[in-house]
Amino acid sequence: MKKIIALIIILIYSSSLSAEKYAGEFLNLGVGVKAKSLGNAFVSIADDPTAIYWNSAGMQNSQNISFDIIHSEEYAGNLKYDAFALIYPFDNNTNLGLLLTRIGISGNPFTKLLDPEDISSVYVDKYVTYSDYAGYIAFSSKLSSKISYGFCSKIIYKDIGNISASGLGLDIGLLLQANKYIKFGINLRDIFGTPIWWNNSNTERVNPNIFAGMSIDFTFPILVKPATLSLQSDIFFEDRDFASQLHYKKISADFHAGLGINLSKYLKFYSGYDRKYPTAGLEISYKQFKLNYAFQSNNDLSNCHRVSVGIR
């Protein structure tokens, strides 16, 4: 297993040599409300339908049909983020998943020049909506009682005014239950580099990257309640320099941490740290229904709010 992972990482690094920096940034916003509450430290937990995005191996945590409907108003409402995630257990060892996402930013100005030789003659010709769509189809199964794996293919469509683009990509996820309390997760994303073909004949390629993390179950002191601590690093191979928290030559990393506390049968509290921004959230459960809310404090771009309803 270690040799296989090492070989895949080498392939990822070599694939990134011909890819464009930040071409896949719209794929890195993270999907889901529980994940956002936990500071996007979710690759080793992946226990709700958004596992399709975070770590397709985590779909093995779902024993029954489950789905989430997610809506987000972010950065003073300028960015709308909607998603639908569904997991369908095909048999005892195989789960199938479907995830659809849309990111939309409206009111983007398209400008023109009255006089091509006079830059000051610029004017706004029209306002358009910029939209990114992604469809994920995932499969998961088990290698053993402790190791799960998953494959997730993605279809991308981008649209802004009369310009559009489409692309195809592949993610591979692994989840290891080391013991009763500790889990490790890794998601090898856009593993071969995801090409994006624009209708103006330009082509971009999304860099491969890695989500890697661990989670620990324990009893929270004083409250004496079940809790989970999760840690995650997002690793990129595109020379992000000071745009990342840690970098060395072409390799860079961002870090996430989350804490979840099971307050009661019906209520869970989450908090986290998403790079440099604190997060928090609640999950309210009743029978098979779940309602999640997440908040991220962001002094740079305004705060984020996410809400989801789902059935497990």
N, C-alpha and C positions, 0 to 999 in steps of 0.2 A: 504494500500500500504506500509506504514512504517513497519508494522508487517511482511509483506512478505519479504521485503528487509532485515530486521533484521534476519529473519530465514535463508535466503539464505547465509548471511555473516557468520552465525554460522556454517552452513554446510561447507562452504569454509574453515573456520579455522580448523574444525575437520578433513576434508579431507587432509589438508596439513600435518598433523602429521605423516603420513606414506609415504610422498613423498620425492624425492631426491632434494637437493639444486642445482639450476642452470640447472636442466634437460631440462627445456623449454626455455633456454636463446635465442635460435635461433628464437623463436616466438616473442621475445620482441624488435627486431630491428625496428619495425614500417614499415608500408607499405604506399607508396605514396609520391608524391613530394610536394604537397601543405602542407600536414601534417608536412613533414620535414622542410619546410620553416618556419612554425609556431612553431618550437621547439618541435614538436610532442605533442603539446597541442591541440588535435583535437577531443576528445571524445564528447564534447558538441557541436561541429560544424558539423562534419560528413556529409558534404553536397556534396561529390563527390563519385564515385564508390568505393573508398577505405573505405567507411563507413562499408562495409562488415566486415572489420578487426577491425576498431576502435570502432564502435557502430552500430550494425545492425539495431537498431531503426532508425538511421539516413537515412536509405534508403528511408524513407517517404519523404525526401526532394527532391527526384527525381520523377518528374511527367511524364517523357518520358524515352525511352530507352537511356542509357548512358553507355559509357565504357572508360577505360583508358588502355593504353599500357605503361609500365614503365620500364626504364632501369637505373641502377645505377652502377657506378664504385667507390668503396670505399676503403679507406686505401691504397693509392698508387696503386690502381688498382688490389690489391690482392684479393679483394672480389667482386664478380659479383652478383648483385641482380636484378632479373627480375620478373615482375608481369603483370598479365592481370586481369582486374576487369570489371564486367558487371552487370548492374542493369536492370531488366525487370519489368515494372509495369504490374501486372497481372489483376488488376481491380482498382477501385477508392481508395480502402483502403488497398490493398495487393501488396507488391513488393517482387520479388524474386531476389536473387543475386548469382553470381558465381565469385570466386576469386581463381586464381592459382598463386603460388609464387615459385621461385627457388633461393636458395642461394648457390653459388658455390665458393670454394677455391681450386685452382689447385696447383700442385707442392708439395704436402705433401709427405715427405719421409717416406717410410716403411723400417725399419732397421732389420737386423738379426745379430747373433753372429757366427763367424767362429768357435769359441771354446766356448761352453756353460759355461765353467768354467772361462773364461777370458773376463771380461767386456770390456777391451781395444780392443778386436777383432771385435767390432761392425762395420758394413758396411751398406751402403744404398742398399737395394735389388731392390727397384723400387720407382717410384713417382706416386701418385694417386691423383684423384680429390675427394674432400669431398663435397657432395651435400646434401642439405636439401630441400625437396619438401613439399608443403602444399596445399591442396585443400579445399576451404571453400564453403559451400552451405548454403545460408541464406534466411530467411523469415522475413518480417516485416508487422506490421499492427498498428491500432490505438485503444487505449482504450477510448480516448475522443478527442476533438479538440485540447487539449493541451498536451496529453500524448501519445507517441508512444512506441512500444516495438518491439523487434526482437529476433530471435533465430538463432544461427550460428553453424552448425556442421563442424568439421574439420577433414580431413584425412591427416596423416603425413607419409612421407616416407623418410628415411635417408639412404645414401649409401656412403661407404668409402672402396675402394678396393673390397674385396670379403665379406665384412661385411655389412649387411643391417638391417633396422628396420622399423616397421610401428606402427602407433598409431591412436587413435580416441579420439576426445574431443568435448566439447560443451561450447559455450559462450552465455550469455544472456544480451541484451542491453536494456536500458531505456532512453528516452529523454523527458524532461519536458520543455515546453515553459511557463515559469513563468509569463511573461508579454510580451509586444511588444519588449522589449529590452534585456531581460535576459533569458538565457537557461541553464539548468543543464543536464548533461549526466553522465551515469554510465554504465560500461561494466564489467560484472562478468565473468571472463575468466577461462577456464578450470575448470569449476565450481565443478565437481566431481573428479577432479584430472585426468589428461590425461595419460593413460598407453602407454608406448612405448615398444614393444616386439622386441628384437634383435634375429637374426637367430643363435646366439651362446648360446641361452637359457637364457640370461640375460634379466631382465625386469626393466625399470625405470618408474617413475611416475612423471609427470609434476605437480608442485604445483599450486593450484588455486591462482589467484591474481585479483586485481581490478584496472581498470582505472576509475577515477572519476574527474569531472571538471565542470567548468562553463564558459560561454562567455557572453560578454556585448557589444551590439551595441551602437555606439555613433558617434558624429560628431567630427572629428579630428580638433583641433584648428589650427589657422593660415591658413592651407590649405583649411579648410571648406569642407572636403570630408568625405563620410561615412566610418566608420572604425569599427573594431571588436577587442576586447581584449579577449584573452582566457587564462585560467589557468587550469592546470591539475596536479594531483598527481597519481603516480603508486604505489600501495600498495601491498607488498608481505608478505607472512607468512612463511618464511623459514630461519630466523635468518641470514640475510646478513651482520650484524654488520657494519663495517666501509666501506664495499663495496657500501653502500647506503648513501644518504645524511642525512637521519634521521632514527634512529632505537631505538627500545625499546623492549628488550627481543627478541621474535621471529618475531615481526612486524617491517617492515622497509618501507620507502617511498622515492621516487625520485620525483622531481618537474620539471614542464615545463611551459613555458609562451610563448605566441605568440601575434603578432599585425599585422593585415591586414588592408591596406588602399586602397580604391577604387579610384585610381587616375583618371580614365576615363572609358568610356564604353568598351574600348579595353585593358586596362592595370591595373593590381593590383600589389601592392608591399607588400611583407611579410617579417617579421623579427621575431626572436624568441630566446629562451634560452632553450636548451635541456640539462637538468641537469646542467653541467658547461660549455657547449659549445655553442657559438653564432651561429645562423643560419640566412639565408636570402634567398629570392627568388622572382621570377617574374611570373606572369600569363598573357599571351597574348591571347586575345579572338577575334575571327572573325566569325560572324554568329554562327553556332553550333560547331565550332572547337575551341579547347583550346590547348595551348602549355605552359607547366610549367617547370621551372628550379629552383632547390634548391641547396644551398651550405651550408656546415657545416664546421666551422673551428675547427680542432682537433689537438692540439699540441702534443698529446700523441701518436696517431696512424695515423697521416696524415689526410688531408682534405677529405671531401666526396662531390660528385657531383651526382645529380639525375636529370633525364629528363623524361617527360611524354608527350604523345599526346593523345587527347581524343575527343570524340563527346558527346555533351549533347543534 
